[in-house]
Amino acid sequence: MKIKTISRVEEDYTRERKSDALRVHRNLAPELRPMGRATEYKRALNATKLDKVFAKPFAGQMSGHADGVLCMAKSPASLTELVSGAADGEIRVWDVPSLKTVRVLKGHRGACRGVSASNDGGAVVSCGDDATIRLWTMPKAGMGEMNDPTRKIPVLETSEMYVESNGFRDCDAHWGKKEFATAGANVQVWSMERSHALHTFEWGSDTVLSVRYNPVETDIFASCGSDRSIALYDVRMQTPLKKIIMQTKSTKLCWNPMEAFNFTVANEDTNLYSYDMRKLDIATCVHKDFVSAVMDIDYSPTGREFVAGSYDRTVRMFDYNAGHSKDCYHTKRMQRVFCTRFSMDGSYVFSASDDMNVRCWKADASAQMGTLSAREKRKHAYNASLKDRFKHMPEIRRIANHHHVPKAIHKQTKLRRTMQEAETRKAKRRVAHAAPGAEKKEFKPARKKKILAEVE
């Protein structure tokens, strides 16, 4: 029997670098490692603590607007393009890696309320208070254009303009066709090649605040109205499908890009509500933690998390099925957040606020950016697995769920908790001292309590 010997040169090829220790194969039988679980728990605890130590989510800001930024859109065809519209009517196209303006789109004479990019990224649709819809053709920026210090920012003119009698609140481009929908006095579906609306949907007389196409079932879209309604439409049937009436008004809506039936709405009662469009009489999840009206929401391309911005000047990250936020982003200078967006690769989050800035954040606050070696990737995967395994342990859960928030928000959170506990205690006493059969209907689950009616 011949024993093959490994030379020093061949040995070095089995390691990433010469300073690495030689790999030792161990027997992982549990009876040989009586402290194995305790060791892994300690590693999970250290990994959770280090996540808080290295949590630096702020990546940069894009400044240049002269008024509060009211709307944003990401290009489905590009990772680096972002479009934002301001209250003075100016629209800017940003290059995210350099945090610089690529194009300026001027034409609106009032606040720009909605902006959306076409599926191929070649056109941008915008609408606003001046009762006009404007279509912009987007040329591609050159490779060396952003590195030229003497470059002048080009100003583009409107390529098409549609005029209506009422102002618009929002718009959204179709995911497959050259069509878009607008929200205003009613919901309208337009073609980019025609000057008149293809379809007009009316259900009630109040203003429609938001409209969004389903990215999976692309002929279905939903809207939120000032009459506290959430309505569903199907372009193929040319008629509204159903709607629900809530106790408070919903401001924005976003579909889950990986689950065709599910969507989440941002509400003025400080909560977000996720629904299944097949069963609208109960929410699938109520997402809490904000202390003021929620202004916007956007899903990650993976559909596993979403970002929301609020009037309380914070941006929060939620898992799609979690009742509380997993992270909270804020700065001293950031004002009321009007819109939020996820990047198309799910690595970054954008927020636009009343202080005229667009901010870029990391989706994972403690994520290590840049090129990672194979060892670093394995280490991060191992730590993530440990944290998920021990996430229900009291000490790890306490550290992971703790977020530093501004003092005003911390006080408001405590006050809201006290008020909710008092309300629950009062309701229990009413039931306990009521006549048999009376007051029983007052106890409703939080997922049903805010829904007043469902209309077919």
SULPE-V760856 format. One record per pair of residues at least 24 apart in sequence whose C-alpha atoms are under 6 Angstrom apart, sorted by sequence separation. I is the first residue (numbers start at 1). J is the second residue. If there is no record, write none. Layout:
BEGIN
i;j
I;J
I;J
END
This chain:
BEGIN
i;j
87;111
135;159
184;208
269;293
270;294
313;337
87;112
135;160
183;208
268;293
311;336
86;112
134;160
224;250
268;294
311;337
85;112
134;161
183;210
267;294
310;337
133;161
183;211
266;294
309;337
133;162
132;162
132;163
131;164
131;166
288;323
131;167
287;323
288;324
62;99
130;167
286;323
287;324
129;167
129;168
128;168
169;209
170;210
172;212
127;168
214;255
75;117
210;252
215;257
300;342
71;114
73;116
76;119
77;120
295;338
296;339
298;341
77;121
216;260
251;295
252;296
254;298
296;340
258;303
75;121
257;303
300;346
256;303
103;153
105;155
103;154
104;155
105;156
118;173
113;169
114;170
116;172
119;175
113;170
114;171
116;173
283;447
282;447
282;448
247;450
246;450
246;451
246;452
245;452
245;453
244;453
244;454
243;454
244;455
243;455
242;455
242;456
79;344
70;338
71;339
69;352
69;353
68;354
68;355
69;356
68;356
67;356
65;356
63;357
62;357
62;358
61;358
61;359
60;359
61;360
60;360
59;360
59;361
58;361
57;361
57;362
57;365
56;365
55;365
55;366
54;366
51;366
44;386
44;387
45;396
END
